[in-house]
Amino acid sequence: MASRPTNARRTTSRTRNDENAAPTQVRTKTSMSHLGPAQKVNVASTSTSAAAGAKKPVAVKAGAKRTALGGVVTNIVKEEVQEDDKKPVIGKAKTVEARQPLAARTNNVQPTRPIAAIPHRAAKPAPVYPSEPMASDGLSEMDVDARRLEPAMAMVTVDEEAYEDDSEEDEMEEEDEEDWLRMTEEDAYRAQEQLDMIRATFKDDIDMFDTTMVAEYADEIFAHMENLEESVMPNPRYMDFQTEIEWTMRTTLIDWLLQVHLRYHMLPETLWIAVNLVDRFLSVRVVSLVKLQLVGVTAMFIAAKYEEILAPSVDEFVYMTESGYTKDEILKGERIILQTLDFTVSSYCSPYSWVRRISKADDYDIQTRTLSKFLMEVTLLDHRFLRCKPSMIAAIGMYLARKMLGGDWNEAFVFYSNFTESQLVAGASLLCERLVEPDFESVYVYKKYANKKFLRASTFARDWAQNNAGSAWW
C-alpha cells in the first residue's frame, strides 16, 4: 500500500467534464535515477497498481453534493495537481452508466433548481382556514404549524360605509376574475342548442370502423370521464387561506417540475397528475414555504408510481432535490398526501385523453397536436385555468392551435370536443395574454418547446400572439 502523502506533497483532485477527450494513460513523472534497483521495482509495481486502480468504476461518495438536474456525467477525466509545482497526473476513469444529461438535449437547462425565495413583503391579513377538518395527529407534518388563530380580544370601531365599499370592491374583483369562464344565459343556451344539433346530425363513418377508439362504447366512456372531472377539481381560490405561499411560488414549483419531468423522460400524464395532486392537496391543507417543494416532488413520485412502467426510485427523487429532503420525508409525505386526498388518483383524466379524441377531427395532424400540447402545458403555470376542467383545457389548446395554423372550428371538432367556438374564445384570449408577457421566454415550458424536436412550437406561438393578440382574430 502506498504511504500517505506528507503535508509538503499533498495532492488535490478535481474533475472536469470532457466528452471528447482522447484516452490518456497514467505516466510517472518523478525521476528514478537516484533510486536503487529494488526501489525501482517497488515504484514500478506501485505505478502498475495505480494504473489498474484507475480503471475501476468511479463510485459516488456518500454525502457528495450533486446538482439537481445535471445527472451523472458519463465521461470523467481526473487531474491530480501537486502543490510543489509538479506537472499534473492525468488519468481517465471508466465510463459510468447513467441517464443522458439534459444538457445533451437542450442548451437551456438550469444548472440548479429554482428556489422560491422568501419575499420581503408586508404581513398578509389574517388567514381563513378551509372548512374541511384537519387530518389526524400523524398527518400534521406538512402543515405550516399547529397554531389556530385566537379570537379577537377587543372590540374595535369600524366605519360601516367604508367597510361596505371595500366589500363591494372585493366582490367586483372576484367577479372579474371569474367572468372569463362565465357566459350569459342566452349565450349558454345558444351554445348548448348548437352542440345538441351537431351531436344529433353529425356522423363519422370512419369512426365506426376504428377499433382503437372502441366507437361502440366511446360515448359511455367519455360520459363517465366527464362525471369524474368534478370529483378531482381543486379549489381555484385555495391561495386565499395559505399563509406563506403565493401564486408566483406555485408557478416556480410547476416550472421546476417541468424540468424534472423532461429530465427523466416521464410520460405526459405523469406531469398532469402530479400538478393536480399538488393543487388538490393545497386546497385542503395549509403548507409552509419550506415544505412546498416537498409537496411537489412527492406528488411527482406518486404520479410516476401510478403512471410509469419503470418509475424513478425514491432515491432519485431525493437526488432531484439536491438532498434537500430525505428519503423518509418523501415516503412520509406520500402517506400524508394520499390519506388527505383519500387515495383518489386514478379518477383524474389528463387533457391528453381528450386531445386524442379531438385529434380525430383533423386526422391526427402532427403540427396541430404538437402546438396544442405546448398551449396546454402553458395553462399549468397560470392559476386562472384552475377553474377549467381537463376536457376544456384540451379544447382550448386545440382551438387556439387551429386558429394559429389557419384552420377553423368545424362541426367535427365540436362533435369530438363537446365545446362550441363561443365557449372557447375567452380561454384562448387569456392564453394569448400569457404568451405575450415580457418574461414568458424565461419559463422552462417555452425553452422546452423551442427545441426542433417539438417543431419550435413555442417561438411560433409567441410570434403569432404578439402579432394577433391585439386584434379580434377570432
Secondary structure, 3 states (H helix, E strand, C coil): CCCCCCHHHCEEEEEEECCCCCCCCCCCCCCCCCCCHHHHHHHHHHHHHHHHHHCCCCCCCCCCCCCCCCCCCCCEEEEEEECCCCCCEEEECCCCCCCCCHHHCCCCCCCCCCCCCCCCCCCCCCCCCCCCCCCCHHHCCCECCCCCCCCCCCCCCCCHHHHHHHHHHHHHHHHHHHHCCCCCHHHHHHHHHHHHHHHHHCCCCHHHHCHHHCHHHHHHHHHHHHHHHHHCCCCCCHHHHCCCCCHHHHHHHHHHHHHHHHHCCCCHHHHHHHHHHHHHHHHHCCECHHHHHHHHHHHHHHHHHHHCCCCCCHHHHHHHCCCCCCHHHHHHHHHHHHHHCCCCCCCCCCHHHHHHHHHHHHCCCHHHHHHHHHHHHHHHHCHHHHHCCHHHHHHHHHHHHHHHCCCCCCHHHHHHHCCCHHHHHHHHHHHHHHHCCCCHHHCHHHHHHCCHHHCCHHHHHHHHHHHHCCCCCC
